[in-house]
């Protein structure tokens, strides 16, 4: 297996067709096709199903693609690290944030990072840990910043706690139950769940379990912060939410925090990265900046608590 075999498979998937991938790489289409057949012969498997609609990855092709992307990322990371070790401003890092973490931290990171590494490209993704797990393990994503459940662990990943994450219950402004002060008063309401953990209902159910109550009715799921807030403001459904997310997402002030007492914290905000490989100097500097920003956030929360 040679590097161009890996490159060509990834290109076909990312570009959507053999012809587009060949054009992107500046190769003749027959050469691309031959390269992929050589790899399939060497591996003894079929990576792509070929039909009139193009080329689609087989199940074993999906496995190979994930590892191929990881190998590409590691090779590029090695080249970047060497150039940065030599004092050159060169390379790329890929970081992922949850919506609330992105809104809190990213504005404070851009200027100082670009001052130190003006020519290093930063790819920023917005997602949740369950989605990012495979890419973190394979090295496609350098670091994820966002909520991580207290009981989560993965021997392949390093998890660094950044700050605790107070939780609130929210509904639309003017909700008929907005005066509720206990979860018992909300037991008959419908709820929205978000993709924060592998078990989508966990965030909602855990709040009621902690209070010794039966699980509520989860009637909708949200795959993004935008859909999450849109559902709440457009209905009588309720949701547990971090106070930070409400602060960032509710610019129009259409949501309202209910005065519920004694709620457990939401999952803490953490930095998650692969454990068996060091970050490049540029990614390490980015992560150091994040830790500094997190320190300021902790100080703000402490001051708010004291007040």
C-alpha positions in Angstrom: 0.0 0.0 0.0 1.3 3.4 -0.9 0.4 6.9 0.2 -1.2 7.7 -3.1 -3.6 4.8 -2.7 -4.9 6.3 0.5 -5.1 9.8 -0.9 -7.1 8.6 -3.9 -9.7 6.7 -1.9 -10.3 9.7 0.4 -10.5 12.0 -2.6 -13.1 9.9 -4.4 -15.3 9.9 -1.2 -14.8 13.6 -0.5 -15.3 14.7 -4.2 -18.3 12.4 -4.8 -17.0 10.7 -8.0 -14.0 9.2 -9.7 -14.0 11.9 -12.3 -14.2 14.8 -9.9 -11.5 13.3 -7.7 -9.2 12.8 -10.7 -9.7 16.3 -11.8 -9.0 17.7 -8.3 -5.8 15.7 -8.0 -4.7 16.5 -11.6 -4.7 12.8 -12.6 -6.2 11.0 -15.6 -9.4 9.2 -14.6 -8.1 5.7 -15.8 -5.0 6.2 -13.5 -7.3 6.9 -10.6 -9.5 3.9 -11.3 -6.4 1.7 -11.7 -5.0 2.9 -8.4 -8.1 2.0 -6.5 -8.3 -1.5 -8.1 -4.6 -2.1 -7.2 -5.5 -1.3 -3.5 -8.6 -3.5 -3.6 -6.5 -6.4 -5.0 -3.8 -5.9 -2.4 -6.3 -5.8 0.5 -8.4 -8.6 -1.0 -11.7 -6.7 -0.5 -14.0 -4.4 -2.5 -13.9 -0.9 -1.2 -16.4 0.6 -3.6 -19.7 -0.6 -5.2 -19.7 0.6 -8.8 -23.1 1.4 -10.4 -24.7 3.8 -12.8 -24.9 6.4 -10.0 -21.2 6.4 -9.3 -19.1 4.8 -6.6 -20.4 4.0 -3.1 -18.3 2.7 -0.2 -19.0 -0.9 0.9 -19.1 -1.6 4.7 -15.4 -2.6 4.6 -14.7 0.5 2.6 -16.2 2.6 5.4 -13.8 1.0 7.8 -10.9 1.6 5.5 -11.9 5.3 5.0 -12.0 6.0 8.7 -8.4 4.7 9.1 -7.3 6.3 5.9 -8.4 9.7 7.1 -6.6 9.0 10.4 -3.4 8.1 8.6 -3.6 11.2 6.4 -4.1 13.4 9.4 -1.2 11.8 11.3 1.2 12.2 8.4 0.1 15.8 7.9 0.5 16.4 11.6 4.0 15.0 11.5 5.0 17.3 8.7 3.4 20.3 10.5 5.2 19.5 13.7 8.5 19.3 12.0 8.0 22.6 10.3 6.8 24.3 13.5 9.8 22.8 15.4 12.0 24.5 12.9 10.3 27.8 13.7 8.2 28.0 10.6 4.6 29.3 10.7 3.0 26.4 8.8 0.2 23.8 9.0 -3.4 23.2 10.0 -5.3 22.3 13.2 -8.8 21.0 13.5 -10.8 21.8 16.6 -14.5 21.1 17.5 -16.7 22.9 19.9 -20.2 22.5 21.3 -22.4 25.5 20.5 -22.1 27.1 24.0 -18.4 26.5 24.2 -17.8 28.0 20.8 -19.7 31.1 21.6 -17.9 31.6 24.9 -14.4 30.8 23.9 -13.8 31.2 20.2 -14.0 35.1 20.0 -11.3 35.2 22.6 -9.0 32.8 20.8 -8.8 34.1 17.3 -6.7 37.2 17.7 -4.0 35.8 20.1 -3.6 32.6 18.0 -3.3 34.5 14.7 -0.7 36.8 16.3 1.4 33.8 17.2 0.6 31.5 14.1 -0.8 33.8 11.4 -0.3 31.3 8.6 -1.6 28.1 10.4 -5.1 27.3 9.2 -7.7 26.6 11.8 -10.7 24.4 10.9 -13.5 24.9 13.4 -16.3 22.4 13.7 -19.5 22.7 15.8 -20.7 19.4 17.1 -21.2 17.2 20.2 -18.9 14.6 21.8 -20.8 11.5 20.6 -20.3 12.7 17.0 -16.7 13.6 17.4 -15.5 10.5 19.3 -14.3 8.5 16.2 -12.5 11.5 14.7 -10.8 12.2 18.0 -9.6 8.7 18.3 -8.3 8.6 14.7 -6.6 12.0 15.0 -8.8 13.7 12.4 -9.8 16.2 15.1 -7.1 17.6 17.4 -9.3 18.7 20.4 -13.0 18.8 21.3 -14.3 21.4 23.7 -17.7 21.0 25.2 -19.9 19.1 27.8 -18.7 15.6 28.8 -20.8 13.5 31.1 -19.4 12.9 34.5 -19.4 9.1 34.0 -17.8 9.2 30.6 -14.4 7.6 30.1 -12.3 6.4 27.2 -8.8 5.0 27.6 -7.9 6.4 24.2 -8.7 10.0 25.1 -7.5 12.6 27.6 -10.2 14.6 29.3 -9.4 17.9 31.0 -12.1 19.6 33.0 -12.4 23.3 32.2 -15.4 24.5 34.3 -18.6 23.3 35.9 -21.8 24.0 34.0 -24.9 25.1 36.0 -28.2 23.8 34.7 -31.6 25.4 34.4 -35.0 24.5 33.1 -36.3 26.7 30.2 -39.5 27.2 28.3 -40.9 29.9 26.0 -41.4 33.3 27.5 -44.9 33.5 29.0 -45.1 29.7 29.4 -48.1 28.7 31.7 -45.8 26.8 34.0 -43.1 29.5 34.2 -43.8 30.0 37.9 -43.0 26.4 38.9 -40.4 26.0 41.6 -40.0 22.2 41.7 -39.7 19.5 39.1 -42.9 17.8 40.5 -44.8 20.7 39.1 -43.4 19.9 35.6 -44.0 16.2 35.7 -46.8 16.3 33.1 -45.1 18.6 30.7 -43.6 17.5 27.3 -39.8 17.7 27.0 -37.2 18.2 24.3 -33.9 16.2 24.3 -30.7 17.2 22.6 -27.8 15.1 21.2 -25.4 15.6 24.2 -24.8 12.0 24.9 -25.1 8.6 23.1 -28.4 8.0 24.9 -30.4 11.1 23.7 -32.8 11.1 26.6 -30.1 11.1 29.3 -29.9 14.8 29.9 -33.7 15.0 30.6 -34.1 11.8 32.5 -31.1 12.4 34.7 -32.6 15.6 36.1 -35.7 13.8 37.2 -33.8 10.7 38.5 -31.6 13.0 40.7 -34.8 14.3 42.3 -36.2 10.8 42.8 -38.9 11.3 40.2 -40.1 9.1 37.3 -38.8 10.0 33.8 -40.8 12.6 32.0 -42.3 12.5 28.5 -39.6 13.3 25.9 -41.6 14.1 22.7 -39.0 15.7 20.5 -35.3 15.5 19.7 -33.0 18.3 18.6 -29.8 17.8 16.6 -28.4 21.3 17.0 -28.6 24.3 19.3 -30.6 26.2 16.8 -33.3 23.5 16.4 -33.2 23.1 20.2 -34.0 26.7 20.9 -36.5 27.0 18.0 -38.5 24.1 19.3 -38.7 25.5 22.8 -39.7 29.0 21.8 -42.3 27.7 19.3 -44.1 25.3 21.7 -45.0 24.6 25.3 -42.2 22.0 25.5 -39.6 22.3 28.2 -35.9 21.4 28.3 -33.0 21.3 30.7 -30.2 23.6 29.4 -26.9 24.9 30.6 -27.2 28.5 31.8 -24.3 29.3 29.5 -26.3 28.1 26.4 -29.3 30.2 27.3 -27.0 33.2 27.7 -25.5 32.7 24.3 -28.5 31.5 22.2 -31.4 33.7 23.6 -30.4 37.0 22.0 -34.1 37.8 21.3 -35.1 37.0 24.9 -37.8 34.6 23.8 -36.9 31.9 26.4 -37.3 32.0 30.1 -35.5 30.2 32.9 -37.9 28.6 35.5 -37.1 29.2 39.2 -36.5 25.5 39.9 -34.5 24.8 43.0 -31.8 22.2 43.6 -31.0 21.2 40.0 -27.8 19.2 39.5 -25.2 20.7 37.2 -25.2 19.9 33.5 -22.2 18.0 32.2 -19.0 19.9 32.8 -17.2 21.7 29.9 -14.0 19.8 29.1 -11.2 19.5 26.6 -10.9 16.1 25.0 -8.0 14.9 22.8 -6.3 11.7 21.8 -4.0 10.3 24.5 -1.4 8.4 22.5 -0.1 11.3 20.4 1.1 14.8 21.4 -0.4 17.9 19.9 1.6 19.9 17.4 3.1 23.1 18.7 0.3 25.2 17.1 -2.4 22.9 18.5 -0.7 23.0 21.9 -0.7 26.8 21.8 -4.4 26.9 20.9 -5.2 24.5 23.8 -3.2 26.6 26.2 -5.2 29.7 25.1 -8.4 27.7 25.7 -7.3 26.8 29.3 -6.6 30.5 30.0 -10.0 31.5 28.7 -11.6 28.8 30.8 -9.8 30.1 33.8 -11.4 33.5 33.3 -14.8 31.8 32.9 -14.3 30.0 36.2 -13.4 33.3 37.9 -16.6 34.9 36.5 -18.8 32.0 37.8 -17.2 32.3 41.2 -17.8 36.1 41.3 -21.4 35.5 40.2 -21.9 32.9 42.9 -20.4 35.2 45.5 -22.8 37.9 44.5 
